[in-house]
Amino acid sequence: MTTKAIAVFDIDGVIRDVGGSYRRALADTVEYFTNQAYRPTSLEIDELKSEGIWNNDWEASQELISRYFAAQGTPREQLRLDYNTIVAFFQSRYRGPDPDNWTGYICDEPLLLQPSYLEQLTQAGIAWGFFSGATRGSANYVLTQRLGLQSPVLIAMEDAPGKPDPTGLFATVKQLEDGLEEKSVILYVGDTVADMYTVSKARELKPHRTWIGVGILPPHVQETAARREAYAQTLVTAGAAVVLSNVEQLNPAQIQDLLYQ
């Protein structure tokens, strides 16, 4: 069967719910490095992410710490923040204190799709893979250990520049096409402004391909209708062709509709 579409998935907020893990670790980290003076709310983290350049949660933590102290009158250049120390603290919360035996927040992340969904795509002739800002260890933990996928195509944090740079998206597509003629429409499925900007930049750099951004509402924004609608509008403004409340709604029929819009 000829592949008519390639679906590339972000992981955090799309494949797994990171509201109680990555985002909790981010808030813990900011609170710790501001001496318990400031803990960002979920909405404040979303507002930072809506700027489109804070996909990396370690960098986002550092930025929120810096902004807090700047608001208190301490300029950034006077701050003695060590990025590696911030990363180490964040990881001690997210993965746990032992880097070889993970016991942290990552162990409790709810999954947002089942392997049967991906099998459904395969049966419909839709190739799929993953491009994520998560570390390879964290991404593989959910894909291979929890979902049981065998050697999925994955471009992770260590493999490409951070989003919205589309280099990692191009690398994922290249692996999925594996020498086939470039004819497939490419969908990138993500939950942030940076994900949608990645699609826009891919379109600028490779305009001979068709690139479609699919927005997914992460669980933490679905608690109230107002927040859900505001977040959806943010994704549409950033370039999403459609916004869905769960990734499994992007079934073969929905993909077919997007191809012929």
PyMOL commands that set and color helices and strands:
alter all, ss='L'
color gray80, all
select helices_A, chain A and resi 22-33+42-49+57-71+76-78+83-94+105-108+115-123+136-146+157-159+167-177+193-205+219-221+225-237+247-249+252-259
alter helices_A, ss='H'
color red, helices_A
select strands_A, chain A and resi 5-9+126-131+154-155+185-190+211-216+242-244
alter strands_A, ss='S'
color yellow, strands_A
deselect
rebuild
show_as cartoon
